[in-house]
C-alpha cells in the first residue's frame, strides 16, 4: 500500500472521529478554565493629559480586561494529514497535519478599571467600563502524527503547535468617561493594541494545550487495511 493510500485511510479515520474530537475540545476548554477566562490582562498606562485649571496633569488609566467568553464555541472544521513518511521497516508512519477551526459567534471581553489625574487637592477619578468584541475568529495550526501498521492501521498520536488566530474585526466600546471624555478614543486605541498583540498571543497559547488534550483523549484509533 502506498503512502498516499495510507494518508487517505488516516484522513477518513480522522473525519469519522471529528464530532467526538469537538466534544472533547469543549470539555478541555471548560476544564482548563478558558471559558470564561477570568483574568486576561491588567495594568496602568498614561493615556494623555487633562487640564485641571490649576495645572495640566497626566491622565493614567488603570485597566483590567477580564471574563473572556466564547472559547468553548471553538470547533475544528478540518484536521487533515498533509504528508506521510514510512519507517524503513514499514511498520510505522509519521508526518504532518493541518488543523482549521473557527468560533461562532464572537469572543467577548469585559473592560474595567479607572481613569485618574491629579495635582494638589484636585484628584478627579472616573470608572472605566466597556467591552471588546472579536468577530469572525479562525484558528490554523500545524502538527505531527504517528501511526502504526499491523493487522490494522492505527493512528496513535496527533499533536498541534503554534496556532495562529485570525479575526475579521475587533471592536472596542468604552462608556463615557466624564471629565476624561476627550481621551476616550485614545483609550480605545490603546485597548485595541492590547487585544491585537498580547491578548491574541495569550489566546493562541491557551488553546494549544486544549487542542492537544482533546486529541490525546480521542486517539489512538484504528481502521481496517482491507
C-alpha positions as CSV (number, residue, x, y, z in Angstrom):
1,X,0.0,0.0,0.0
2,X,1.4,3.4,-1.0
3,X,1.8,6.4,1.4
4,X,-1.0,8.2,-0.5
5,X,-3.3,5.3,0.3
6,X,-2.3,5.3,4.0
7,X,-2.9,9.1,4.0
8,X,-6.4,8.6,2.6
9,X,-7.3,5.9,5.2
10,X,-6.0,8.0,8.1
11,X,-7.8,11.1,6.9
12,X,-11.0,9.1,6.7
13,X,-10.4,7.8,10.2
14,X,-9.9,11.4,11.5
15,X,-13.1,12.6,9.7
16,X,-15.2,9.9,11.4
17,X,-13.8,10.9,14.8
18,X,-14.2,14.7,14.3
19,X,-17.6,15.0,16.1
20,X,-16.1,13.3,19.2
21,X,-13.0,15.4,18.9
22,X,-15.0,18.6,19.0
23,X,-17.0,17.4,22.0
24,X,-13.7,16.6,23.8
25,X,-12.4,20.1,22.8
26,X,-15.3,21.8,24.5
27,X,-14.7,19.7,27.6
28,X,-11.0,20.5,27.6
29,X,-11.6,24.3,27.2
30,X,-14.0,24.4,30.2
31,X,-11.9,22.1,32.3
32,X,-8.8,24.3,31.8
33,X,-10.9,27.4,32.9
34,X,-10.8,29.1,29.5
35,X,-14.5,29.9,29.2
36,X,-14.8,32.2,30.8
37,X,-11.1,33.2,31.2
38,X,-11.5,35.2,34.3
39,X,-8.2,37.2,34.2
40,X,-7.0,38.3,30.8
41,X,-4.7,41.2,31.4
42,X,-4.3,44.3,33.6
43,X,-2.0,47.3,34.1
44,X,-1.8,51.0,34.0
45,X,-1.0,53.4,31.2
46,X,-0.6,57.2,30.9
47,X,-3.0,57.9,28.1
48,X,-2.6,61.7,27.8
49,X,-3.1,64.8,29.9
50,X,-6.0,66.8,31.2
51,X,-6.4,70.5,32.0
52,X,-7.5,70.8,35.7
53,X,-7.4,74.6,35.8
54,X,-4.6,74.9,38.2
55,X,-2.4,72.6,36.2
56,X,-2.2,70.1,33.4
57,X,-2.0,66.6,34.8
58,X,-1.2,63.2,33.3
59,X,-4.2,61.0,32.9
60,X,-3.5,57.5,34.0
61,X,-5.7,54.6,33.1
62,X,-5.7,51.6,35.4
63,X,-7.3,48.9,33.2
64,X,-8.4,45.4,33.6
65,X,-9.6,43.1,30.8
66,X,-11.4,40.1,32.2
67,X,-14.1,37.5,31.6
68,X,-13.1,36.5,28.1
69,X,-16.0,34.4,26.9
70,X,-16.8,32.3,23.8
71,X,-13.8,30.0,23.5
72,X,-16.0,26.9,24.2
73,X,-17.6,27.6,20.8
74,X,-14.2,26.7,19.2
75,X,-14.9,24.0,16.7
76,X,-12.5,22.1,14.5
77,X,-13.7,22.3,10.9
78,X,-10.9,20.1,9.5
79,X,-7.9,18.1,10.6
80,X,-6.0,16.6,7.8
81,X,-2.8,14.7,7.3
82,X,-0.8,16.5,4.7
83,X,2.3,14.4,4.4
84,X,3.3,10.8,5.2
85,X,6.6,9.1,5.7
86,X,7.1,5.4,6.4
87,X,9.8,3.9,8.6
88,X,12.4,1.8,6.8
89,X,10.8,-1.5,8.1
90,X,7.3,-0.4,7.0
91,X,5.8,-0.8,10.5
92,X,5.1,2.8,11.3
93,X,4.2,6.1,9.7
94,X,4.8,9.7,10.7
95,X,4.1,13.1,9.1
96,X,2.4,16.4,9.2
97,X,-1.1,17.6,9.9
98,X,-3.0,20.8,9.3
99,X,-5.9,22.0,11.6
100,X,-8.5,24.6,10.8
101,X,-11.0,25.7,13.4
102,X,-13.4,28.6,13.9
103,X,-15.5,30.3,16.6
104,X,-19.2,31.2,16.1
105,X,-20.4,33.6,17.3
106,X,-17.9,36.1,18.7
107,X,-15.4,36.3,21.5
108,X,-16.2,38.9,24.2
109,X,-14.0,40.6,26.8
110,X,-15.2,42.9,29.7
111,X,-13.2,46.1,30.2
112,X,-13.0,47.7,33.6
113,X,-10.8,49.9,35.7
114,X,-10.5,53.7,36.4
115,X,-9.1,56.9,35.0
116,X,-7.4,59.3,37.3
117,X,-5.3,62.5,37.3
118,X,-4.3,64.9,40.0
119,X,-2.5,68.0,41.1
120,X,-2.7,69.4,44.6
121,X,-6.1,68.8,46.1
122,X,-7.8,68.2,42.7
123,X,-7.8,64.5,42.0
124,X,-10.6,63.6,39.7
125,X,-11.3,59.9,39.0
126,X,-13.8,58.0,36.9
127,X,-14.6,54.4,36.4
128,X,-13.9,52.6,33.1
129,X,-16.5,50.3,31.7
130,X,-16.9,48.7,28.3
131,X,-16.4,45.7,26.2
132,X,-14.3,44.2,23.4
133,X,-15.8,42.0,20.6
134,X,-13.6,39.8,18.4
135,X,-15.6,38.6,15.4
136,X,-15.1,36.0,12.6
137,X,-12.4,34.1,14.6
138,X,-10.5,31.3,12.9
139,X,-7.5,29.3,14.1
140,X,-5.0,27.5,12.0
141,X,-2.3,25.2,13.3
142,X,0.2,22.6,12.1
143,X,1.4,19.5,13.8
144,X,2.6,15.9,13.7
145,X,1.2,12.5,13.8
146,X,2.3,8.9,14.4
147,X,0.7,5.7,13.2
148,X,1.4,2.0,13.3
149,X,0.9,-0.6,10.6
150,X,-0.1,-4.2,11.7
151,X,-3.3,-6.1,11.3
152,X,-4.9,-2.7,11.4
153,X,-3.7,0.8,10.6
154,X,-3.7,2.7,13.9
155,X,-3.4,6.5,14.3
156,X,-1.6,6.5,17.7
157,X,-0.8,10.2,18.3
158,X,-1.7,13.6,16.9
159,X,-0.5,16.9,18.3
160,X,-0.6,20.5,17.1
161,X,1.6,23.5,17.8
162,X,1.9,27.2,17.0
163,X,-1.7,28.0,16.3
164,X,-2.4,31.3,14.5
165,X,-5.6,33.2,15.4
166,X,-7.1,35.3,12.7
167,X,-10.1,37.6,13.0
168,X,-12.5,39.7,10.9
169,X,-12.9,42.6,13.2
170,X,-12.1,43.8,16.8
171,X,-14.5,46.4,18.2
172,X,-13.7,48.2,21.4
173,X,-16.6,50.1,23.1
174,X,-15.8,52.1,26.2
175,X,-18.6,54.0,28.0
176,X,-18.4,57.8,28.5
177,X,-15.5,59.0,30.7
178,X,-16.9,62.2,32.0
179,X,-14.1,64.8,32.6
180,X,-11.8,62.4,30.7
181,X,-14.0,62.0,27.7
182,X,-11.6,63.8,25.4
183,X,-9.3,60.8,25.9
184,X,-11.9,58.2,25.1
185,X,-10.6,57.4,21.6
186,X,-7.0,57.3,22.8
187,X,-8.0,54.8,25.5
188,X,-10.0,52.7,23.0
189,X,-7.0,52.7,20.6
190,X,-4.7,51.5,23.5
191,X,-7.1,48.7,24.4
192,X,-7.3,47.7,20.7
193,X,-3.5,47.4,20.6
194,X,-3.5,45.2,23.7
195,X,-6.0,42.9,22.1
196,X,-4.3,42.7,18.8
197,X,-0.9,41.9,20.4
198,X,-0.6,40.3,23.9
199,X,-4.2,39.1,24.2
200,X,-4.3,37.3,20.8
201,X,-1.0,35.7,21.8
202,X,-2.5,34.7,25.1
203,X,-5.4,33.0,23.4
204,X,-3.2,31.2,21.0
205,X,-1.1,29.9,23.8
206,X,-4.2,28.9,25.9
207,X,-5.9,26.9,23.1
208,X,-2.8,24.8,22.2
209,X,-3.0,22.5,25.3
210,X,-6.8,22.3,24.9
211,X,-6.4,21.1,21.4
212,X,-3.8,18.5,22.4
213,X,-5.8,17.4,25.4
214,X,-8.7,16.7,23.2
215,X,-6.5,14.9,20.6
216,X,-4.9,12.7,23.3
217,X,-8.4,11.8,24.6
218,X,-9.6,10.6,21.2
219,X,-6.5,8.9,19.7
220,X,-5.4,6.1,19.3
221,X,-8.0,4.9,16.8
222,X,-7.6,2.1,14.3
223,X,-9.1,1.2,10.9
224,X,-9.0,-1.9,8.7
225,X,-6.4,-2.3,6.0
226,X,-8.8,-4.4,3.9
